[in-house]
Amino acid sequence: MLFIVSFHSGEISIVISILIDNMGMIHKIRYFEAKKLSQGVFLQDEVNEFLAEKGENIISIHPVMGDALLVHYKE
């Protein structure tokens, strides 16, 4: 098991690498927050674009306090 945390300031999200499982896949959580978006950009649009990009690698989506989402995916 490997635990790596990487924060990317100035972006819409924070990417956290959680672990490498037995299959060699990296599991990540991406954090989306509405208040970090530019005016006129919607949280749903940003998340939908990300989901389309990752496709079948999405594991789950979790709402966080009304205006934020966590997306668990693998690479």
C-alpha positions in Angstrom: 0.0 0.0 0.0 1.2 3.5 -0.9 -0.2 6.8 0.3 0.6 9.9 -1.6 -1.0 13.3 -1.2 -0.7 16.1 -3.8 -2.4 19.5 -3.6 -2.6 21.7 -6.6 -3.3 25.3 -5.6 -5.0 27.7 -8.0 -7.1 24.9 -9.6 -10.7 23.9 -9.2 -9.8 20.7 -7.4 -7.5 18.9 -5.1 -6.3 15.5 -6.3 -5.3 13.0 -3.6 -3.7 9.7 -4.5 -4.9 7.2 -1.9 -3.4 3.8 -2.6 -2.1 1.4 -5.2 -4.1 -1.8 -5.0 -3.0 -5.3 -6.0 -3.9 -4.6 -9.6 -1.5 -1.7 -9.8 -4.3 0.9 -10.1 -4.0 4.2 -8.5 -7.2 5.3 -6.7 -7.8 9.1 -6.5 -10.3 11.5 -5.1 -11.0 14.8 -6.8 -12.6 17.6 -4.9 -14.9 20.0 -6.8 -16.2 23.2 -5.0 -18.7 25.6 -6.5 -17.2 28.7 -4.8 -13.9 28.1 -6.6 -15.5 28.4 -10.1 -15.5 31.5 -12.2 -18.7 33.4 -12.5 -21.1 31.8 -15.0 -19.5 28.4 -14.6 -21.6 25.7 -13.0 -20.4 22.9 -10.7 -22.6 20.4 -12.6 -20.9 21.3 -15.9 -17.4 20.9 -14.5 -18.2 17.6 -12.9 -19.9 16.2 -16.0 -16.9 17.1 -18.1 -14.6 15.3 -15.7 -16.9 12.2 -15.6 -17.0 12.1 -19.4 -13.2 12.3 -19.5 -12.7 9.4 -16.9 -15.6 7.2 -18.2 -15.6 3.7 -16.7 -12.9 4.6 -14.2 -15.4 6.5 -12.0 -16.0 4.5 -8.8 -18.4 6.8 -6.8 -19.5 10.4 -6.4 -20.2 11.9 -2.9 -21.9 15.3 -2.1 -20.1 17.4 0.5 -22.0 20.2 2.4 -24.3 21.4 -0.4 -21.8 23.1 -2.8 -19.0 20.6 -3.2 -18.5 17.0 -4.5 -15.9 14.3 -4.1 -15.4 12.0 -7.1 -13.6 8.7 -6.4 -11.9 7.3 -9.5 -9.0 5.0 -10.6 -6.2 5.4 -13.1 
